[in-house]
Amino acid sequence: MSVAAHAGTAPVVRARRRAAPWWPLLALTALAAALRFSTLGLQSLWYDEAFTPVHVLHASLGATLHAVVHSENTPPLWYVLEWALTRVLGTGAVALRLLSALAGVATVPVAFAIGRELSSRRAAIACAAFVAVNPLFVWYSQEARAYALFVLFAALAMLYFLRARRDPPRGARSWMDMAAFAACGSLALLTHYFAVFLLAPMVLWLAFDRDRRRSALAAAGALSIVCLALLPLISAQGGHGTQWIGQWALSSRLQAIPQYYLTSYYGAALGHGVELLVALPIIAGLGFGLWRVLTPREERGALIALALAAGGILLPILLVALGADYLAPRNLVAAMIPVTALIAVVVTAQRSGRAGAVLAGLIAIAFIAITVDVDLSPRLQRGDWSGLARALRRGAQDRVITTVELGAAPLEYYLAPLHNLPRGTSVSVVEIDETGYAPLRPGAAGPPAPGFRLAGISDTHGLILYRFLSPVARSVSEATLRRHVITPAHPEVLVSERVSAEHEALKRDA
């Protein structure tokens, strides 16, 4: 080869060497984006998602914040960002979920940096890979709620906590990292109240370091100001919509925590056998990594991740014992970042060699298999309320719809404008559509009121519609409709604006 030819290839070789360390992160970020954006509008909005555009987001920001105070149980940051986004993009399902998808993708490079701070490049790649394909993280990256943004800010707080404790304690870089930790922690607190359980052990860890105590106390002071500012909001919200938590057996909720991580929100439908298959490479990887003995740096990194995960999970459980029961498995989603980092550090331990890399690959493959299965299987997805709404659109205009409580907001969203029928009133309709899901109430096929007959039954991926018709319009009371529902759950009665207008006219005539 000539000298000129060699000189011409040298820059290319150097460029490839510079790019090589980053290509796994770029590939994993692209994979995360593909998994989240390609199916962002595939599933219907479920109750919590649909409740936001129907009852919380309003034309003015002031009205939206008022609704957050009086109908939600979450800090305001996500709603403010969602309000701004929907002013531009509208309130379609993809637009509503876009912020979550962007946050989910952005968490992947943060996870990479966390893995590198805790251990090594191998751990960084594994941590980013697990976050990119884990079914729980993908699920909440495709949900129009605050969870994915909470995960991102909590992960950023963890990253800057790690950097603050690593840098020279009196250097400008340490102060900058401590300020970034306080800022990201504040954003996490403004997104979800459970951020406090992740931040508390970080603050204590830094404060007990004598050399960093001054900057740590400054960060703690900033976070305390945010917490104090949120107290009036917490008091005003008063635990809206959390009653269902106490009605869910604590033992079942504790079981659901690892279940969610392994197989996603509706993974219970897969059965314990599939959960075990996903858990096996994780258990094997942790066992093998610990058996091979971690290096001192890996051991420190694993202990830090373990301590943060314990704070994020065990502190809410401790609160239950003290009488404050807000332990919903989905509220712990951000605590799964240190859990993921712990798995990545131990499985990819330096002394585990290629076997550790293979086990990490098997974990990622198991995660992505569940994620893809969710996309392919309606039984693992959110209820298909949009499909049920399409079936309902074929009905008469003068009709009333009964549904379960969790179906009210989705049907109001997909069949707008619908409204709840006021208590103690009656409507004149030719059609009564009763919707719900199994198990059905005995006698569900019987007519809800005299003069109506069963005209058809349809099943939309488990959401069932019973259509009752009358040859002429008949007056039916709201109390009668509530008593006759096909699913034994809290009922809601919905009517269109036209039926509501006719009802008001009848009241005036009377």
C-alpha atoms as one frame of an Amber mdcrd trajectory, in Angstrom:
protein
   0.000   0.000   0.000   1.333   3.463  -0.885   2.022   6.111   1.707  -0.746
   8.272   0.195  -3.255   5.453   0.389  -2.285   4.722   3.981  -2.647   8.406
   4.836  -6.085   8.457   3.231  -7.361   5.525   5.292  -5.990   6.760   8.619
  -8.761   9.346   9.269 -11.401   6.717   8.500  -9.859   4.295  10.998  -9.647
   7.026  13.639 -13.275   8.004  13.002 -14.398   4.397  13.394 -12.471   4.083
  16.643 -14.091   7.276  17.950 -17.569   6.054  16.978 -17.127   2.523  18.299
 -17.699   3.277  22.013 -21.026   4.959  21.268 -22.663   2.697  18.727 -24.281
   0.361  21.319 -25.956   3.330  23.010 -27.148   4.752  19.686 -28.488   1.354
  18.646 -30.268   0.814  21.973 -31.783   4.312  21.905 -33.029   3.669  18.360
 -34.471   0.322  19.486 -36.225   2.021  22.413 -37.707   4.599  20.056 -38.883
   1.900  17.638 -40.576  -0.113  20.395 -42.359   2.937  21.759 -43.275   5.037
  18.729 -44.175   2.275  16.262 -47.153   1.174  18.395 -47.878   4.384  20.290
 -51.492   4.526  19.133 -52.084   0.768  18.957 -53.906   0.405  22.266 -57.003
   2.275  23.384 -56.849   4.877  26.099 -57.934   3.355  29.384 -59.778   5.143
  32.201 -56.896   7.132  33.727 -55.603   8.227  30.315 -59.026   9.221  28.978
 -59.896  11.023  32.215 -57.147  13.566  31.495 -58.512  15.031  28.213 -62.149
  14.583  29.275 -62.015  16.071  32.784 -58.609  17.662  33.460 -57.260  19.411
  30.358 -59.144  22.632  29.610 -58.663  25.548  27.262 -56.999  27.657  29.952
 -54.066  26.616  32.091 -55.791  27.999  35.179 -58.826  25.762  34.681 -56.514
  22.799  34.095 -54.618  23.431  37.345 -57.940  23.798  39.174 -58.957  20.367
  37.852 -55.611  18.902  38.957 -56.278  20.127  42.497 -59.841  18.835  42.670
 -59.791  15.622  40.612 -56.217  14.266  40.591 -53.750  12.934  43.126 -50.493
  13.829  41.389 -48.249  16.937  41.335 -48.875  19.426  38.506 -45.767  19.311
  36.297 -46.862  16.584  33.893 -50.285  18.214  33.436 -48.723  21.589  32.652
 -46.458  20.042  30.005 -49.333  17.958  28.633 -51.563  21.027  28.469 -48.939
  22.913  26.442 -48.352  19.952  24.126 -52.032  19.352  23.437 -52.572  23.048
  22.654 -50.324  22.410  19.643 -50.986  18.762  18.712 -54.553  18.220  19.917
 -55.864  15.453  22.167 -55.536  12.386  19.957 -54.153   9.242  21.573 -50.696
   9.644  19.993 -50.469  13.309  20.988 -51.501  12.516  24.561 -48.865   9.773
  24.834 -46.067  11.600  23.012 -44.539  13.171  26.126 -44.345   9.774  27.830
 -42.743   8.168  24.780 -40.117  10.910  24.535 -39.356  10.572  28.246 -39.086
   6.787  27.905 -36.572   7.044  25.067 -34.565   9.731  26.886 -34.237   7.451
  29.921 -32.128   4.961  27.928 -28.959   7.134  27.657 -29.437   8.143  31.305
 -29.497   4.449  32.250 -26.313   3.955  30.209 -24.598   6.732  32.192 -25.832
   5.258  35.493 -24.400   1.868  34.639 -21.058   3.436  33.766 -20.944   5.447
  36.991 -21.726   2.371  39.072 -19.432  -0.089  37.353 -18.236  -0.352  33.769
 -19.094   0.020  30.098 -20.434  -3.534  30.121 -22.826  -2.627  32.904 -23.751
   0.584  31.081 -24.729  -1.302  27.929 -26.709  -3.869  29.924 -28.508  -1.218
  31.974 -29.472   0.753  28.850 -30.572  -2.438  27.073 -32.799  -3.534  29.951
 -34.439  -0.096  30.169 -34.917   0.004  26.394 -36.801  -3.305  26.168 -38.214
  -3.993  29.647 -41.995  -4.418  29.242 -42.792  -2.265  32.290 -40.786   0.709
  31.013 -42.218   0.321  27.510 -45.751   0.091  28.933 -45.534   3.378  30.825
 -43.733   5.038  27.918 -46.976   4.426  26.014 -49.349   5.717  28.684 -50.709
   9.258  28.848 -49.891   9.666  32.535 -46.979  11.013  34.578 -45.087   7.747
  35.170 -42.574   7.824  32.290 -41.641  11.439  33.075 -41.276  10.463  36.742
 -38.898   7.653  35.731 -36.789  10.033  33.619 -36.378  12.684  36.330 -35.740
  10.055  39.021 -33.073   8.449  36.809 -31.444  11.854  36.208 -31.447  12.545
  39.945 -29.775   9.182  40.537 -27.155   9.923  37.870 -26.190  13.288  39.348
 -26.204  11.814  42.841 -23.617   9.284  41.652 -21.534  11.973  39.998 -21.730
  14.265  43.030 -20.385  11.557  45.329 -17.640  10.647  42.831 -16.187  14.086
  42.090 -13.680  15.834  44.381 -15.843  17.199  47.206 -14.600  20.789  47.059
 -14.377  21.116  43.309 -16.667  23.245  41.151 -17.736  20.102  39.301 -19.072
  18.574  42.524 -21.150  21.688  43.258 -22.517  21.666  39.709 -23.459  18.002
  40.007 -25.069  18.635  43.397 -27.080  21.509  41.903 -28.145  19.253  39.015
 -29.134  16.580  41.544 -31.298  19.080  43.413 -32.872  20.346  40.173 -33.678
  16.879  38.823 -34.907  15.741  42.216 -37.199  18.769  42.382 -38.591  17.967
  38.931 -39.174  14.383  40.053 -41.059  15.610  43.133 -43.164  17.919  40.955
 -44.036  14.924  38.774 -44.835  12.241  41.362 -44.971  12.260  45.157 -43.217
   8.865  45.411 -39.995  10.569  44.315 -39.409  11.370  47.979 -38.723   7.696
  48.739 -35.950   7.558  46.150 -34.452  10.914  47.033 -34.347  10.395  50.814
 -31.561   7.763  50.798 -29.555   9.812  48.277 -29.721  12.925  50.451 -28.775
  10.968  53.581 -25.891   9.265  51.774 -24.451  12.623  50.683 -25.107  14.354
  53.999 -23.185  11.699  55.950 -20.116  12.405  53.804 -18.324  14.992  55.912
 -16.474  16.514  52.961 -19.708  16.973  50.945 -21.995  17.917  53.805 -22.169
  21.611  52.950 -23.244  21.140  49.334 -25.448  18.185  50.304 -27.309  20.283
  52.867 -27.837  22.991  50.257 -29.339  20.398  47.905 -31.450  18.990  50.738
 -32.679  22.495  51.520 -33.783  23.045  47.926 -35.616  19.714  47.878 -37.234
  20.495  51.236 -38.578  23.784  49.874 -40.232  21.900  46.999 -41.718  19.366
  49.423 -43.094  22.120  51.653 -44.545  23.931  48.638 -46.388  20.744  47.655
 -47.973  20.192  51.078 -50.995  22.485  50.453 -51.636  20.702  47.156 -51.410
  17.283  48.820 -53.884  18.435  51.450 -56.290  19.870  48.848 -56.166  16.754
  46.697 -56.910  14.615  49.735 -56.114  11.269  48.105 -58.502  11.573  45.161
 -58.932   8.257  43.371 -56.811   6.182  45.756 -59.638   4.275  47.448 -59.082
   1.290  45.176 -55.604   0.780  46.636 -56.926  -0.237  50.056 -59.486  -2.533
  48.416 -56.655  -4.483  46.734 -55.186  -7.064  49.119 -51.702  -6.076  50.282
 -50.340  -9.573  49.606 -51.514  -9.334  45.991 -49.936  -5.908  45.589 -46.612
  -7.137  46.942 -46.737 -10.052  44.528 -47.519  -7.669  41.672 -44.332  -5.609
  42.177 -41.909  -8.177  40.676 -44.675  -9.380  38.343 -44.978  -5.913  36.783
 -41.223  -5.693  36.297 -40.985  -9.092  34.638 -44.075  -9.157  32.444 -45.677
  -5.683  32.462 -48.991  -4.354  33.775 -51.252  -7.103  32.439 -48.602  -9.820
  32.587 -50.667 -11.827  35.072 -52.595 -13.149  32.075 -49.411 -14.924  30.957
 -49.277 -17.021  34.115 -46.552 -17.784  36.633 -44.782 -20.119  34.229 -43.896
 -17.282  31.858 -42.902 -15.072  34.796 -40.505 -17.794  35.925 -39.014 -18.100
  32.431 -38.288 -14.374  32.405 -36.958 -14.449  35.966 -34.636 -17.426  35.425
 -31.877 -15.612  33.471 -32.036 -12.758  36.004 -31.684 -15.154  38.931 -28.938
 -17.086  37.130 -27.105 -13.883  36.234 -27.253 -12.526  39.778 -26.179 -15.838
  41.239 -23.319 -16.289  38.785 -22.090 -12.712  39.223 -22.101 -12.981  43.005
 -20.493 -16.416  42.910 -17.653 -15.152  40.723 -17.089 -12.373  43.311 -17.423
  -8.722  42.353 -14.487  -6.344  42.151 -14.413  -3.623  44.834 -15.852  -1.044
  42.412 -18.599  -3.407  41.286 -19.428  -4.255  44.875 -19.758  -0.565  45.783
 -21.921   0.077  42.739 -24.173  -2.877  43.503 -24.581  -1.785  47.153 -25.488
   1.765  46.122 -28.103   0.516  43.639 -29.436  -1.912  46.250 -29.746   0.842
  48.882 -31.610   3.164  46.502 -33.924   0.387  45.338 -34.622  -0.573  48.952
 -35.527   3.020  49.796 -37.826   3.340  46.796 -39.655   0.075  47.552 -39.424
  -0.575  51.289 -40.233   2.934  52.547 -43.733   2.925  50.962 -44.283  -0.545
  52.454 -43.252   0.830  55.860 -45.839   3.594  55.459 -48.524   0.952  54.982
 -47.592  -0.462  58.385 -47.961   3.048  59.811 -51.459   3.402  58.359 -50.730
   5.439  55.198 -51.519   2.968  52.427 -50.652   4.359  48.993 -48.721   1.286
  47.876 -49.789   0.772  44.278 -47.214  -1.209  42.257 -47.244   1.356  39.439
 -46.169   4.072  41.897 -42.901   2.150  42.309 -42.009   2.249  38.612 -39.122
   4.720  39.122 -37.650   2.457  41.823 -37.147  -0.103  39.054 -34.284   2.034
  37.680 -31.917   1.207  40.594 -33.257  -2.375  40.475 -32.283  -2.541  36.806
 -28.898  -0.981  37.536 -28.275  -3.560  40.291 -29.037  -6.425  37.900 -26.809
  -4.917  35.208 -23.844  -4.398  37.546 -23.920  -7.913  39.021 -24.714  -9.855
  35.839 -21.972  -8.142  33.806 -19.312  -8.353  36.529 -15.828  -8.350  35.058
 -14.998 -11.825  36.345 -18.152 -13.321  34.851 -16.586 -12.996  31.410 -18.547
 -14.042  28.350 -21.000 -16.014  30.441 -22.167 -12.763  32.045 -22.628 -11.143
  28.637 -24.642 -14.160  27.464 -26.873 -14.034  30.535 -27.402 -10.286  30.057
 -28.377 -11.011  26.449 -30.857 -13.669  27.578 -32.452 -11.209  30.018 -32.842
  -8.633  27.242 -34.286 -11.257  24.883 -36.810 -12.369  27.512 -37.864  -8.746
  28.092 -38.250  -7.955  24.421 -40.216 -11.163  23.838 -42.795 -10.030  26.436
 -42.851  -6.509  24.987 -43.550  -7.814  21.473 -46.134 -10.270  22.813 -48.023
  -7.362  24.394 -48.146  -5.659  20.994 -49.500  -8.822  19.358 -51.967  -9.990
  22.017 -55.102  -7.920  22.811 -55.534  -9.917  26.041 -52.299  -8.343  27.347
 -53.286  -4.827  26.333 -55.460  -2.092  27.765 -59.171  -2.639  27.312 -60.236
  -1.973  23.707 -62.623   0.894  24.479 -62.064   2.437  21.048 -63.216  -0.826
  19.446 -66.258  -0.905  21.700 -66.989   2.722  20.778 -66.969   1.776  17.083
 -69.582  -0.891  17.807 -71.652   1.629  19.775 -71.601   4.188  16.955 -73.843
   1.874  14.925 -76.650   2.363  17.448 -79.553   4.832  17.491 -79.003   8.473
  18.414 -81.760   8.416  21.029 -80.120   5.950  23.391 -78.558   5.636  26.803
 -75.356   3.720  27.654 -74.590   2.003  30.937 -71.054   0.939  31.716 -68.656
   0.159  34.545 -66.908   3.082  36.245 -63.641   2.390  34.391 -65.493   2.608
  31.084 -67.047   6.039  31.603 -64.085   8.268  30.715 -62.968   6.182  27.669
 -66.496   6.164  26.225 -66.863   9.886  26.910 -63.569  10.374  25.051 -64.316
   8.171  22.045 -68.037   9.009  21.758 -67.940  12.679  22.700 -70.078  14.426
  23.610 -71.454  12.148  26.322 -72.397  13.096  29.870 -73.412  11.360  33.069
 -77.165  11.200  33.536 -78.009  13.126  36.739 -79.268  11.133  39.712 -83.019
  10.885  40.152 -83.836  11.747  36.534 -85.356   9.886  33.575 -84.766   9.851
  29.816 -86.895   8.882  26.820 -84.932   6.513  24.528 -85.424   3.759  21.950
 -82.151   1.972  22.755 -80.305   0.926  25.903 -76.706  -0.222  25.447 -75.197
  -2.048  28.412 -71.425  -2.509  28.382 -68.996  -4.279  30.692 -66.831  -7.362
  30.974 -66.808 -10.814  32.553 -67.890 -12.040  34.998 -71.399 -11.071  33.923
 -74.262 -10.531  36.322 -76.808 -13.369  36.396 -79.748 -12.422  34.209 -77.728
  -9.892  32.228 -79.624 -10.759  29.047 -82.960  -9.819  30.598 -84.496  -6.486
  29.466 -83.515  -3.530  31.676 -86.982  -1.967  31.396 -90.440  -2.960  30.124
 -90.864  -2.700  26.354 -87.185  -3.356  25.531 -85.874  -6.587  23.999 -82.364
  -7.952  23.510 -81.367  -7.179  19.906 -77.732  -8.253  19.885 -74.577  -9.152
  21.794 -71.017  -8.347  20.739 -67.603  -8.975  22.257 -64.688  -6.612  21.544
 -61.599  -8.310  22.995 -63.367  -8.969  26.276 -65.495  -5.817  26.397 -69.107
  -6.923  26.008 -72.060  -5.000  24.583 -75.714  -5.944  25.115 -78.016  -3.901
  22.878 -81.690  -3.560  23.904 -84.231  -1.937  21.554 -87.786  -0.644  21.805
 -90.063   0.064  18.810 -91.015   3.409  20.355 -89.316   5.844  22.712 -89.881
   4.938  26.347 -89.068   6.773  29.544 -86.486   4.989  31.707 -85.299   6.232
  35.081 -81.644   6.634  36.012 -82.222   4.431  39.069 -83.579   1.593  36.911
 -80.592   1.803  34.579 -78.145   1.691  37.497 -79.840  -1.367  38.974 -79.641
  -3.300  35.686 -76.020  -3.610  34.580 -74.309  -6.603  32.959 -71.170  -6.381
  35.135 -71.474  -6.393  38.970 -69.393  -3.235  39.429 -70.060   0.423  40.152
 -72.248   1.594  37.230 -72.207   4.782  35.196 -75.075   6.003  32.995 -74.110
   8.069  29.936 -76.308  10.024  27.551 -75.628  12.174  24.499 -76.168  15.923
  24.365 -79.282  15.365  22.247 -80.871  13.082  24.837 -79.841  15.489  27.594
 -81.453  18.392  25.722 -84.687  16.441  25.295 -84.615  15.574  29.004 -84.273
  19.240  29.944 -87.148  20.148  27.612 -89.367  17.529  29.242 -88.499  18.905
  32.676 -89.458  22.426  31.575 -92.725  21.200  30.056 -93.560  19.368  33.277
